[in-house]
Amino acid sequence: MRTWPEKSAESLRNLILYAEGMVEPGVIRLIAFNERQTIFLHFNANFVTGHVETCIHESGLSEQVALPSRAEIEHYARYFFSTFANGQVELCVEGLDPVECDIYIPMNMMMTGSVDDSVAGFVEKHLQRQAMSNPVVREEPGSRG
């Protein structure tokens, strides 16, 4: 998965894609997890129209398997806010042409700053919330202690 024209963020490569269920006749809900299962992205594959839609309002971060790292939080936030700011999302499968996704944004959602400011604010708030609910000091993946 990538937001065009940028390269795929490390945390959004090698996603595991599942068919979650049928939304309506001809439309299948897909969910993609990153390798550590800390990021989940929802899509609707509409076989009637031949389109894939992003569902950013139903995507997010998960702490069920592991706490998201700072990089994972930032990669998810950049995906969310870039998409929200009319970025182009593509699902990429090695050896095949990328599939451009339609962007669906609910009317009650509004972006109030730039993508970079929104990403920075999201990352900081998420890390603060994470620190308050998990006071144990932990190392980032790949760090040396």
ROFIZA-629564 format. One record per atom (N, C-alpha, C): residue number from 1; atom name; x, y, z. Coordinates in pm, 1 decimal. Layout:
BEGIN
(site NUM,CA,(X,Y,Z))
...
This chain:
BEGIN
(site 1,N,(85.3,-115.3,0.0))
(site 1,CA,(0.0,0.0,0.0))
(site 1,C,(90.1,121.8,0.0))
(site 2,N,(53.5,220.4,-78.0))
(site 2,CA,(128.3,346.0,-77.0))
(site 2,C,(34.5,461.8,-107.8))
(site 3,N,(75.1,578.6,-62.8))
(site 3,CA,(6.0,701.1,-102.6))
(site 3,C,(91.8,762.3,-212.4))
(site 4,N,(39.6,762.5,-332.4))
(site 4,CA,(112.9,806.5,-450.0))
(site 4,C,(137.1,956.4,-442.0))
(site 5,N,(250.7,1007.6,-483.9))
(site 5,CA,(360.7,941.2,-552.7))
(site 5,C,(471.8,893.9,-457.7))
(site 6,N,(446.7,892.9,-328.5))
(site 6,CA,(549.3,852.6,-231.4))
(site 6,C,(571.4,702.3,-236.5))
(site 7,N,(687.6,660.1,-188.0))
(site 7,CA,(713.7,517.4,-173.6))
(site 7,C,(636.2,466.8,-52.9))
(site 8,N,(615.0,337.8,-48.3))
(site 8,CA,(544.8,278.7,65.8))
(site 8,C,(627.6,295.9,192.3))
(site 9,N,(561.3,335.3,299.4))
(site 9,CA,(627.9,343.3,429.2))
(site 9,C,(661.6,201.9,474.7))
(site 10,N,(770.8,186.0,546.4))
(site 10,CA,(816.2,54.2,591.3))
(site 10,C,(704.4,-24.3,660.3))
(site 11,N,(629.2,41.8,747.2))
(site 11,CA,(523.4,-26.2,822.9))
(site 11,C,(404.0,-65.9,737.1))
(site 12,N,(396.0,-11.8,615.8))
(site 12,CA,(281.4,-39.8,529.2))
(site 12,C,(319.5,-126.5,409.5))
(site 13,N,(434.1,-191.9,418.3))
(site 13,CA,(474.2,-289.0,316.3))
(site 13,C,(438.3,-428.1,366.1))
(site 14,N,(426.0,-519.6,276.3))
(site 14,CA,(399.4,-659.7,311.2))
(site 14,C,(277.2,-674.9,401.1))
(site 15,N,(171.1,-603.8,367.3))
(site 15,CA,(47.7,-614.1,444.6))
(site 15,C,(-16.5,-750.3,423.0))
(site 16,N,(-85.2,-797.1,525.6))
(site 16,CA,(-159.6,-922.5,518.5))
(site 16,C,(-305.3,-884.9,494.3))
(site 17,N,(-360.5,-930.3,383.7))
(site 17,CA,(-493.9,-890.0,342.4))
(site 17,C,(-594.4,-1002.2,367.0))
(site 18,N,(-703.9,-968.5,434.2))
(site 18,CA,(-811.1,-1063.6,463.7))
(site 18,C,(-941.9,-1011.8,406.9))
(site 19,N,(-1025.3,-1103.8,361.3))
(site 19,CA,(-1162.9,-1069.2,326.5))
(site 19,C,(-1242.3,-1081.1,456.5))
(site 20,N,(-1294.9,-970.3,504.9))
(site 20,CA,(-1363.1,-968.2,634.1))
(site 20,C,(-1510.6,-1006.0,622.8))
(site 21,N,(-1572.2,-976.2,510.8))
(site 21,CA,(-1712.9,-1009.4,494.5))
(site 21,C,(-1775.9,-927.1,384.4))
(site 22,N,(-1902.6,-953.1,360.3))
(site 22,CA,(-1975.4,-882.3,256.4))
(site 22,C,(-2045.6,-761.0,316.0))
(site 23,N,(-2027.1,-644.4,252.2))
(site 23,CA,(-2093.8,-521.5,294.2))
(site 23,C,(-2234.7,-518.3,237.1))
(site 24,N,(-2245.0,-553.7,110.5))
(site 24,CA,(-2371.4,-564.3,37.1))
(site 24,C,(-2342.4,-651.9,-82.9))
(site 25,N,(-2443.4,-696.7,-155.0))
(site 25,CA,(-2415.4,-784.0,-269.4))
(site 25,C,(-2313.6,-720.7,-365.6))
(site 26,N,(-2205.3,-793.2,-391.7))
(site 26,CA,(-2101.4,-746.6,-483.6))
(site 26,C,(-1993.2,-661.5,-420.2))
(site 27,N,(-2004.9,-631.3,-290.1))
(site 27,CA,(-1905.1,-547.8,-221.5))
(site 27,C,(-1848.8,-625.6,-102.9))
(site 28,N,(-1717.3,-647.4,-105.1))
(site 28,CA,(-1649.3,-723.6,-0.6))
(site 28,C,(-1562.0,-629.2,81.8))
(site 29,N,(-1570.7,-642.3,214.0))
(site 29,CA,(-1487.2,-563.1,305.4))
(site 29,C,(-1353.4,-633.5,319.9))
(site 30,N,(-1245.1,-560.2,293.8))
(site 30,CA,(-1109.6,-612.0,310.3))
(site 30,C,(-1043.6,-541.4,427.4))
(site 31,N,(-961.4,-614.2,499.3))
(site 31,CA,(-882.9,-554.0,606.7))
(site 31,C,(-738.2,-596.9,586.5))
(site 32,N,(-649.7,-499.8,593.8))
(site 32,CA,(-506.5,-525.9,576.7))
(site 32,C,(-435.1,-493.6,707.7))
(site 33,N,(-352.9,-587.2,754.2))
(site 33,CA,(-272.6,-567.7,875.2))
(site 33,C,(-125.9,-559.9,836.6))
(site 34,N,(-49.7,-478.1,910.5))
(site 34,CA,(94.3,-482.1,891.8))
(site 34,C,(148.3,-606.9,962.0))
(site 35,N,(277.6,-634.5,942.9))
(site 35,CA,(335.1,-759.4,994.0))
(site 35,C,(321.7,-773.4,1146.0))
(site 36,N,(333.6,-662.5,1221.0))
(site 36,CA,(323.9,-668.9,1367.9))
(site 36,C,(179.7,-656.2,1417.3))
(site 37,N,(86.2,-641.4,1325.7))
(site 37,CA,(-56.3,-628.5,1356.3))
(site 37,C,(-86.0,-509.1,1446.1))
(site 38,N,(-13.5,-400.4,1422.9))
(site 38,CA,(-36.8,-277.5,1497.3))
(site 38,C,(-110.4,-172.9,1413.5))
(site 39,N,(-117.8,-195.2,1283.6))
(site 39,CA,(-189.0,-105.2,1191.8))
(site 39,C,(-290.5,-189.3,1115.4))
(site 40,N,(-414.2,-140.7,1107.4))
(site 40,CA,(-514.5,-206.9,1024.7))
(site 40,C,(-579.6,-103.9,933.6))
(site 41,N,(-597.6,-142.2,808.5))
(site 41,CA,(-656.4,-54.3,707.0))
(site 41,C,(-775.7,-126.0,645.4))
(site 42,N,(-888.8,-57.5,639.9))
(site 42,CA,(-1010.1,-114.3,580.5))
(site 42,C,(-1028.0,-62.1,438.1))
(site 43,N,(-1075.3,-150.8,352.3))
(site 43,CA,(-1107.8,-118.2,213.7))
(site 43,C,(-1236.3,-191.2,177.0))
(site 44,N,(-1309.0,-136.3,82.0))
(site 44,CA,(-1423.1,-204.7,23.5))
(site 44,C,(-1390.0,-235.1,-122.1))
(site 45,N,(-1396.6,-361.2,-160.9))
(site 45,CA,(-1376.2,-401.6,-300.1))
(site 45,C,(-1513.7,-418.4,-363.0))
(site 46,N,(-1545.4,-329.8,-455.0))
(site 46,CA,(-1676.0,-331.5,-519.5))
(site 46,C,(-1662.4,-401.2,-654.9))
(site 47,N,(-1708.6,-525.9,-662.1))
(site 47,CA,(-1696.5,-604.2,-784.3))
(site 47,C,(-1799.3,-563.8,-888.8))
(site 48,N,(-1901.7,-490.7,-848.0))
(site 48,CA,(-2002.2,-442.2,-942.1))
(site 48,C,(-1943.9,-328.5,-1025.2))
(site 49,N,(-1877.5,-233.1,-958.8))
(site 49,CA,(-1821.0,-117.3,-1028.6))
(site 49,C,(-1675.1,-137.5,-1067.6))
(site 50,N,(-1609.4,-237.7,-1007.6))
(site 50,CA,(-1468.2,-260.3,-1035.4))
(site 50,C,(-1376.2,-163.5,-962.2))
(site 51,N,(-1423.0,-106.4,-851.6))
(site 51,CA,(-1344.4,-9.1,-775.8))
(site 51,C,(-1310.9,-62.2,-636.9))
(site 52,N,(-1202.8,-10.7,-581.6))
(site 52,CA,(-1166.5,-35.0,-442.5))
(site 52,C,(-1171.7,99.4,-371.4))
(site 53,N,(-1238.6,104.9,-257.6))
(site 53,CA,(-1252.6,229.0,-180.5))
(site 53,C,(-1174.4,218.3,-50.5))
(site 54,N,(-1107.6,327.2,-12.4))
(site 54,CA,(-1046.9,332.7,120.4))
(site 54,C,(-1156.7,361.0,221.8))
(site 55,N,(-1139.2,313.1,340.7))
(site 55,CA,(-1231.2,341.9,451.8))
(site 55,C,(-1145.3,393.7,567.0))
(site 56,N,(-1090.6,515.7,550.1))
(site 56,CA,(-996.7,565.9,651.1))
(site 56,C,(-1063.4,585.9,786.7))
(site 57,N,(-1192.6,611.1,786.9))
(site 57,CA,(-1264.2,632.0,913.0))
(site 57,C,(-1280.6,502.0,992.6))
(site 58,N,(-1251.1,387.8,930.6))
(site 58,CA,(-1260.8,259.0,999.0))
(site 58,C,(-1124.1,192.3,1015.4))
(site 59,N,(-1018.6,262.8,978.4))
(site 59,CA,(-882.0,212.6,989.2))
(site 59,C,(-818.9,269.4,1115.5))
(site 60,N,(-705.0,213.6,1156.8))
(site 60,CA,(-642.4,268.5,1276.1))
(site 60,C,(-524.0,189.0,1326.4))
(site 61,N,(-491.1,216.5,1451.3))
(site 61,CA,(-382.5,149.3,1521.8))
(site 61,C,(-442.0,50.6,1620.7))
(site 62,N,(-372.6,-60.5,1641.6))
(site 62,CA,(-418.4,-162.2,1734.9))
(site 62,C,(-308.6,-192.6,1834.9))
(site 63,N,(-348.0,-213.1,1960.2))
(site 63,CA,(-253.8,-251.7,2065.1))
(site 63,C,(-283.7,-392.6,2115.5))
(site 64,N,(-360.3,-469.9,2039.8))
(site 64,CA,(-399.2,-603.5,2084.0))
(site 64,C,(-283.1,-701.7,2084.3))
(site 65,N,(-191.7,-691.3,1988.2))
(site 65,CA,(-78.5,-783.7,1979.0))
(site 65,C,(48.1,-720.1,2034.6))
(site 66,N,(71.4,-593.3,2002.6))
(site 66,CA,(190.7,-520.5,2047.8))
(site 66,C,(159.6,-371.8,2045.9))
(site 67,N,(237.5,-294.4,2121.0))
(site 67,CA,(223.0,-149.5,2115.6))
(site 67,C,(284.5,-99.4,1985.8))
(site 68,N,(215.2,-10.6,1914.4))
(site 68,CA,(274.3,44.6,1792.5))
(site 68,C,(400.4,124.8,1825.6))
(site 69,N,(501.5,110.2,1742.8))
(site 69,CA,(623.7,189.2,1759.2))
(site 69,C,(598.3,331.4,1710.6))
(site 70,N,(688.8,421.3,1742.1))
(site 70,CA,(676.5,559.3,1695.6))
(site 70,C,(668.4,562.6,1542.0))
(site 71,N,(751.8,481.5,1475.5))
(site 71,CA,(750.7,478.6,1328.5))
(site 71,C,(615.8,429.3,1276.7))
(site 72,N,(559.4,327.1,1339.0))
(site 72,CA,(429.3,275.3,1295.1))
(site 72,C,(320.2,379.7,1315.4))
(site 73,N,(324.4,449.5,1427.0))
(site 73,CA,(226.4,555.9,1452.2))
(site 73,C,(238.6,663.4,1345.5))
(site 74,N,(361.0,701.9,1315.9))
(site 74,CA,(383.2,805.9,1215.3))
(site 74,C,(342.2,759.1,1075.8))
(site 75,N,(374.3,635.0,1040.3))
(site 75,CA,(337.5,584.1,908.1))
(site 75,C,(186.1,578.1,891.7))
(site 76,N,(116.2,531.9,997.0))
(site 76,CA,(-29.8,528.7,989.3))
(site 76,C,(-85.9,670.8,978.3))
(site 77,N,(-35.3,762.1,1061.3))
(site 77,CA,(-85.0,900.2,1059.3))
(site 77,C,(-61.4,965.1,923.4))
(site 78,N,(54.0,940.3,863.1))
(site 78,CA,(82.5,997.3,730.6))
(site 78,C,(-14.4,939.0,626.6))
(site 79,N,(-40.8,808.3,634.3))
(site 79,CA,(-139.9,747.5,544.0))
(site 79,C,(-276.2,816.1,563.6))
(site 80,N,(-321.4,825.5,688.3))
(site 80,CA,(-453.0,881.0,717.9))
(site 80,C,(-464.6,1025.4,668.3))
(site 81,N,(-371.8,1111.9,710.3))
(site 81,CA,(-384.4,1254.1,677.6))
(site 81,C,(-353.5,1283.3,531.3))
(site 82,N,(-263.0,1207.7,468.5))
(site 82,CA,(-237.4,1225.8,324.7))
(site 82,C,(-360.7,1186.2,244.5))
(site 83,N,(-423.3,1076.0,283.9))
(site 83,CA,(-546.1,1032.2,217.1))
(site 83,C,(-656.1,1135.0,237.5))
(site 84,N,(-668.5,1182.2,359.7))
(site 84,CA,(-771.0,1279.7,394.7))
(site 84,C,(-753.2,1409.6,316.3))
(site 85,N,(-627.3,1443.5,283.3))
(site 85,CA,(-597.3,1565.7,209.2))
(site 85,C,(-595.4,1540.4,58.2))
(site 86,N,(-673.4,1443.3,13.5))
(site 86,CA,(-689.6,1409.5,-128.0))
(site 86,C,(-568.3,1341.6,-189.3))
(site 87,N,(-490.8,1271.1,-107.1))
(site 87,CA,(-381.9,1190.0,-161.1))
(site 87,C,(-438.9,1071.7,-236.3))
(site 88,N,(-358.2,1013.3,-321.0))
(site 88,CA,(-401.4,897.3,-398.1))
(site 88,C,(-345.2,771.8,-333.3))
(site 89,N,(-430.8,675.8,-304.0))
(site 89,CA,(-391.1,550.4,-240.5))
(site 89,C,(-388.6,440.6,-345.8))
(site 90,N,(-282.9,360.5,-340.6))
(site 90,CA,(-272.4,246.7,-431.1))
(site 90,C,(-242.6,121.0,-351.0))
(site 91,N,(-312.9,13.3,-383.1))
(site 91,CA,(-278.2,-118.2,-330.5))
(site 91,C,(-180.8,-179.7,-429.6))
(site 92,N,(-67.4,-224.6,-379.4))
(site 92,CA,(38.3,-276.7,-465.8))
(site 92,C,(65.0,-422.5,-432.9))
(site 93,N,(65.0,-505.1,-536.0))
(site 93,CA,(99.1,-646.1,-523.6))
(site 93,C,(216.6,-669.6,-617.2))
(site 94,N,(322.9,-728.3,-564.2))
(site 94,CA,(443.2,-750.5,-642.7))
(site 94,C,(410.9,-825.1,-772.3))
(site 95,N,(460.2,-770.5,-883.4))
(site 95,CA,(439.8,-832.7,-1013.2))
(site 95,C,(312.6,-789.2,-1084.1))
(site 96,N,(226.6,-711.5,-1016.7))
(site 96,CA,(101.5,-664.7,-1076.8))
(site 96,C,(97.3,-512.3,-1077.6))
(site 97,N,(15.6,-456.5,-1165.0))
(site 97,CA,(-3.0,-311.4,-1166.0))
(site 97,C,(-71.5,-267.1,-1037.6))
(site 98,N,(-33.1,-149.0,-984.0))
(site 98,CA,(-101.3,-98.1,-864.2))
(site 98,C,(-249.6,-74.3,-891.4))
(site 99,N,(-331.6,-94.1,-788.3))
(site 99,CA,(-475.2,-69.4,-797.8))
(site 99,C,(-504.0,62.7,-728.0))
(site 100,N,(-548.1,160.7,-804.0))
(site 100,CA,(-582.1,291.1,-747.6))
(site 100,C,(-713.5,279.5,-671.1))
(site 101,N,(-716.1,336.8,-552.0))
(site 101,CA,(-835.3,329.8,-467.1))
(site 101,C,(-913.2,459.8,-472.0))
(site 102,N,(-1044.9,448.0,-466.8))
(site 102,CA,(-1130.5,565.0,-450.2))
(site 102,C,(-1122.5,605.8,-303.7))
(site 103,N,(-1134.0,733.6,-278.9))
(site 103,CA,(-1127.3,785.8,-143.1))
(site 103,C,(-1268.7,817.6,-96.5))
(site 104,N,(-1306.0,760.6,17.5))
(site 104,CA,(-1435.6,788.6,78.0))
(site 104,C,(-1409.5,855.4,212.4))
(site 105,N,(-1454.9,979.3,227.7))
(site 105,CA,(-1438.0,1052.6,353.1))
(site 105,C,(-1576.3,1094.6,401.0))
(site 106,N,(-1616.5,1050.9,520.5))
(site 106,CA,(-1747.4,1091.7,572.8))
(site 106,C,(-1758.9,1243.8,583.6))
(site 107,N,(-1877.7,1293.6,566.5))
(site 107,CA,(-1899.5,1438.3,567.3))
(site 107,C,(-1868.5,1502.4,701.6))
(site 108,N,(-1876.9,1427.0,812.0))
(site 108,CA,(-1856.1,1487.1,943.1))
(site 108,C,(-1708.2,1496.1,982.1))
(site 109,N,(-1618.3,1456.0,893.9))
(site 109,CA,(-1475.4,1464.0,922.9))
(site 109,C,(-1418.9,1590.8,858.5))
(site 110,N,(-1329.6,1661.2,931.7))
(site 110,CA,(-1273.1,1785.0,881.0))
(site 110,C,(-1127.2,1792.9,922.6))
(site 111,N,(-1041.0,1833.1,831.0))
(site 111,CA,(-899.1,1849.0,860.1))
(site 111,C,(-873.0,1996.6,885.7))
(site 112,N,(-802.2,2026.8,994.6))
(site 112,CA,(-785.5,2166.8,1034.3))
(site 112,C,(-643.7,2220.2,1016.4))
(site 113,N,(-548.3,2136.9,974.0))
(site 113,CA,(-410.8,2182.6,955.1))
(site 113,C,(-347.5,2114.0,836.8))
(site 114,N,(-218.9,2140.8,817.0))
(site 114,CA,(-146.1,2075.7,707.8))
(site 114,C,(-125.9,1928.0,740.6))
(site 115,N,(-89.3,1850.4,640.9))
(site 115,CA,(-62.6,1707.8,662.7))
(site 115,C,(50.1,1691.8,763.9))
(site 116,N,(160.2,1764.2,746.1))
(site 116,CA,(274.5,1750.0,837.0))
(site 116,C,(239.5,1788.6,980.4))
(site 117,N,(167.1,1899.2,997.8))
(site 117,CA,(126.4,1940.8,1132.9))
(site 117,C,(30.0,1839.3,1195.0))
(site 118,N,(-61.5,1788.7,1115.0))
(site 118,CA,(-157.8,1690.2,1164.2))
(site 118,C,(-88.4,1560.8,1205.6))
(site 119,N,(9.9,1515.4,1125.3))
(site 119,CA,(84.8,1393.7,1157.7))
(site 119,C,(162.0,1414.5,1287.7))
(site 120,N,(232.9,1525.7,1300.1))
(site 120,CA,(311.5,1553.1,1421.1))
(site 120,C,(222.7,1557.6,1545.0))
(site 121,N,(108.1,1623.6,1535.4))
(site 121,CA,(15.1,1631.7,1648.1))
(site 121,C,(-40.8,1495.5,1685.4))
(site 122,N,(-76.9,1414.8,1585.4))
(site 122,CA,(-130.7,1281.6,1609.8))
(site 122,C,(-27.6,1193.8,1679.2))
(site 123,N,(95.5,1195.4,1628.5))
(site 123,CA,(201.8,1112.1,1685.9))
(site 123,C,(225.2,1150.9,1831.2))
(site 124,N,(236.0,1279.1,1858.2))
(site 124,CA,(261.3,1325.2,1995.7))
(site 124,C,(148.0,1286.2,2090.0))
(site 125,N,(24.5,1307.9,2047.9))
(site 125,CA,(-90.7,1271.5,2131.9))
(site 125,C,(-97.2,1121.4,2156.1))
(site 126,N,(-70.7,1043.0,2051.6))
(site 126,CA,(-77.7,897.5,2067.4))
(site 126,C,(32.0,847.7,2161.2))
(site 127,N,(151.9,901.9,2147.5))
(site 127,CA,(261.6,860.6,2235.6))
(site 127,C,(233.8,900.2,2380.7))
(site 128,N,(175.7,1018.0,2402.0))
(site 128,CA,(139.2,1059.7,2537.9))
(site 128,C,(34.4,966.5,2597.3))
(site 129,N,(-67.8,934.0,2519.4))
(site 129,CA,(-171.9,842.9,2566.7))
(site 129,C,(-113.1,705.6,2595.9))
(site 130,N,(-26.2,660.6,2509.0))
(site 130,CA,(37.7,530.8,2526.1))
(site 130,C,(123.0,529.6,2654.2))
(site 131,N,(196.4,638.1,2680.7))
(site 131,CA,(281.1,645.6,2799.7))
(site 131,C,(196.2,647.6,2926.9))
(site 132,N,(80.9,713.0,2922.2))
(site 132,CA,(-5.6,719.5,3040.5))
(site 132,C,(-68.5,584.3,3072.0))
(site 133,N,(-102.9,508.3,2967.1))
(site 133,CA,(-167.8,379.9,2991.1))
(site 133,C,(-68.5,265.1,3005.5))
(site 134,N,(56.9,286.9,2968.6))
(site 134,CA,(162.1,184.9,2977.8))
(site 134,C,(287.9,249.8,3036.1))
(site 135,N,(292.6,273.0,3166.5))
(site 135,CA,(403.2,348.1,3225.4))
(site 135,C,(537.7,275.8,3223.8))
(site 136,N,(541.9,149.3,3186.7))
(site 136,CA,(668.2,75.7,3181.1))
(site 136,C,(750.6,128.3,3064.4))
(site 137,N,(876.7,159.5,3089.9))
(site 137,CA,(965.2,207.5,2984.1))
(site 137,C,(993.0,91.2,2890.0))
(site 138,N,(982.4,115.9,2760.3))
(site 138,CA,(1007.1,10.5,2663.2))
(site 138,C,(1097.5,63.9,2553.7))
(site 139,N,(1169.7,-26.4,2490.7))
(site 139,CA,(1256.8,11.4,2381.3))
(site 139,C,(1180.6,4.7,2250.8))
(site 140,N,(1219.3,90.5,2157.8))
(site 140,CA,(1165.3,84.8,2022.9))
(site 140,C,(1225.1,-36.5,1952.9))
(site 141,N,(1152.1,-99.6,1862.4))
(site 141,CA,(1209.0,-212.8,1788.8))
(site 141,C,(1339.0,-171.6,1720.1))
(site 142,N,(1439.9,-254.6,1733.0))
(site 142,CA,(1567.6,-228.4,1668.8))
(site 142,C,(1662.8,-140.2,1746.6))
(site 143,N,(1617.2,-84.2,1861.7))
(site 143,CA,(1706.2,1.8,1939.7))
(site 143,C,(1794.3,-82.9,2032.2))
(site 144,N,(1903.2,-23.4,2074.0))
(site 144,CA,(1992.4,-93.1,2167.1))
(site 144,C,(1990.3,-17.1,2297.3))
(site 145,N,(1975.4,-93.6,2404.7))
(site 145,CA,(1950.0,-35.8,2527.3))
(site 145,C,(2038.8,4.1,2627.8))
